[in-house]
Amino acid sequence: MEAEDMTWGPEAWKRLGDAIRDDRIRQGITSREELAERVKRQGGSVTSRSIGDLERGLHRSTGKKPRTLEPTVAALGWPYGASDRILNGEEPAVVLRQEVRPEAEQASGREAVLEALPQVYAFSRQVAALGGDPDLRDQFDDLAHRLVRSIPVGGPQGRFGLAAYRPHAPGEGPADDDAERIREFFESGDPSAG
């Protein structure tokens, strides 16, 4: 049975409608009229009312997809087949290649950089383990650390905070300069030191 001939239940149409509305809003398209204009600029024909029907999850009893569906999602930039995948139960954020993370796990820009930093250090250690110059590894790590420190912050994040994020390979112990960074932080009395 081809996708055009499938019959989906109300839950599937509601999931798709929510995804269309959420993506429209996420893209800053504030009204259905604005989206209808975008569809028209791309050569399609759709009214704001039909977009409203799609967003509310109103489905057709014929089992066929409304002819306005594909031009609408194409105007949102959805990949071909995305609407079928969502109708078939796939998570819209996954289908639309949006990262799915619980709110509690979402990081600010600085936190995201700090979360990525261990991977940078792991990379440099891997290169050194394969015979790369250990002095260059240390320079690379130092530059990565300095680059992150250059991000403006409001609070005691300095070098002490970064030392906690540096990975230590099993049996390797902390990097030689971690202890120095921590000592400097406490001796300076300045929470922004580092």
ABEGO torsion letter per residue (X at the ends): XBAAABBBBAAAAAAAAAAAAAAAAAAGBABAAAAAAAAAAAGBBBBAAAAAAAAAGBBBAAGBBBAAAAAAAAAAGBBBGAAAAAAAGBBAAAAAGBBBBBAAABBBAAAAAAAAAAAAAAAAAAAAAAGBBAAAAAAAAAAAAAAAAABBBBEBABAAAAAAABBBBBGAEBBAAAAAAAAAAAAAGBAABX
